[in-house]
Amino acid sequence: ALGLDVTVVIRSIALRGFDQQVADAIVEYMERHGTQFIRGAIPTKFEKTADGKVKATLKNLDMGFETDNDYDTVMLAVGRRALTDDLGLETCGVETVKNGKIDAQFEQTNVPHIYAIGDVLEARQELTPVAINAGVLLAKR
């Protein structure tokens, strides 16, 4: 936590999409170094307080009750969404699935000579190093 008071709220599991043994080790490390975790909860409301803090209302998913906590700063990690809607993929025949991602084996879309890499691919790890490596390998082909 770098000497700061840090609290992480986890809805279900930490670092979804990662190897869970590695994810658990990361969470344990963070806990040993001062990060507090609130598990099984979601934020339902944020309000600015008179002293400039943010009051976050959290709902416990197991029991259904809500609690309020005041924080200096709140940062949300809400997931990733493929922003393919405005690319005009339909004009060249590239097909997307329901969530806007592209189902492409070995980065090859359904259209010859059109490739896709990174977070835009369906059922792939959403990790920057994975996307960078995929781009390098594609360029070498």
C-alpha positions in Angstrom: 0.0 0.0 0.0 3.1 2.2 -0.1 2.3 3.6 3.3 -1.2 4.7 2.4 -4.5 3.4 3.8 -5.8 1.3 0.9 -9.0 -0.7 0.8 -10.0 -3.0 -2.1 -13.6 -4.2 -2.5 -13.9 -7.5 -4.3 -17.3 -8.6 -5.7 -16.3 -12.2 -6.2 -12.7 -13.3 -7.0 -9.6 -11.2 -7.2 -7.9 -10.8 -10.6 -10.5 -12.7 -12.7 -8.9 -14.4 -15.7 -5.6 -14.9 -13.9 -4.3 -18.2 -12.5 -6.1 -18.2 -9.2 -3.2 -19.6 -7.2 -1.1 -16.6 -8.4 -4.0 -14.2 -7.7 -4.4 -15.6 -4.2 -0.6 -15.2 -3.6 -0.8 -11.5 -4.8 -3.8 -10.8 -2.5 -2.0 -12.4 0.5 1.1 -10.4 -0.2 -0.9 -7.2 -0.4 -2.7 -8.0 2.9 0.6 -8.6 4.6 1.7 -5.2 3.5 -1.3 -3.3 4.7 -4.0 -3.4 2.0 -7.4 -4.1 3.5 -9.8 -6.2 1.4 -13.6 -6.2 1.7 -14.8 -9.4 0.0 -18.3 -10.2 -1.4 -19.4 -6.7 -1.7 -20.4 -4.1 -4.4 -20.6 -0.3 -4.3 -24.2 0.9 -4.6 -23.8 4.6 -4.1 -21.1 7.3 -3.9 -21.6 10.7 -2.2 -19.3 13.7 -1.7 -19.0 14.6 2.0 -18.8 18.1 3.5 -15.1 17.5 4.2 -14.3 16.5 0.6 -14.2 12.8 1.1 -16.2 10.2 -0.8 -18.8 8.2 1.2 -19.1 4.8 -0.5 -22.1 2.7 0.3 -21.2 -1.0 0.0 -23.7 -3.9 -0.2 -22.7 -7.2 1.3 -23.7 -9.8 -1.3 -24.0 -12.7 1.1 -26.2 -11.0 3.8 -27.7 -8.2 1.9 -26.9 -5.4 4.4 -25.2 -2.1 3.4 -22.4 -0.2 5.1 -20.9 3.2 4.6 -17.2 4.0 4.5 -15.5 7.3 3.8 -12.5 7.5 1.5 -10.1 10.2 0.2 -10.2 8.7 -3.3 -12.2 6.1 -5.0 -11.1 4.3 -8.2 -13.3 1.8 -10.0 -12.2 -1.2 -12.1 -15.3 -2.0 -14.1 -13.9 -4.3 -16.7 -13.1 -3.9 -20.3 -15.4 -3.5 -23.3 -14.3 -4.0 -26.9 -14.9 -0.7 -28.7 -15.5 -2.1 -32.1 -18.9 -0.5 -32.9 -17.4 2.6 -34.7 -14.7 0.8 -36.7 -16.9 -0.1 -39.6 -16.0 -3.8 -39.4 -19.3 -4.7 -41.0 -18.3 -2.8 -44.2 -15.5 -5.3 -44.9 -17.4 -8.3 -43.5 -15.6 -8.8 -40.2 -18.0 -10.5 -37.8 -18.3 -9.7 -34.1 -20.0 -11.6 -31.3 -22.6 -10.2 -29.0 -20.2 -8.2 -26.8 -18.4 -6.6 -29.7 -15.4 -8.8 -29.6 -14.0 -10.7 -32.5 -13.9 -14.5 -32.5 -10.6 -15.2 -34.4 -8.5 -18.3 -34.3 -4.7 -17.4 -34.4 -5.7 -13.7 -34.7 -7.2 -14.4 -38.2 -10.7 -12.9 -38.4 -13.4 -14.5 -40.7 -12.0 -12.2 -43.5 -8.7 -13.2 -45.1 -5.9 -10.7 -44.5 -7.7 -9.0 -41.6 -6.3 -9.8 -38.2 -7.2 -8.8 -34.6 -5.0 -8.8 -31.5 -5.4 -7.9 -27.8 -8.5 -7.3 -25.7 -10.7 -7.2 -28.8 -10.5 -11.0 -29.2 -13.1 -13.2 -27.7 -12.0 -15.7 -25.0 -8.5 -14.4 -24.7 -6.6 -13.0 -21.7 -7.0 -9.3 -21.4 -3.4 -8.6 -20.5 -1.2 -6.0 -22.2 1.9 -8.2 -22.3 -0.1 -10.9 -24.0 -1.4 -8.4 -26.6 2.1 -7.0 -27.2 3.5 -10.5 -27.7 0.7 -11.5 -30.0 1.4 -8.4 -32.1 5.1 -9.2 -32.4 4.4 -12.8 -33.4 1.8 -11.7 -36.0 4.3 -9.2 -37.5 6.9 -12.0 -37.8 4.5 -14.3 -39.7 
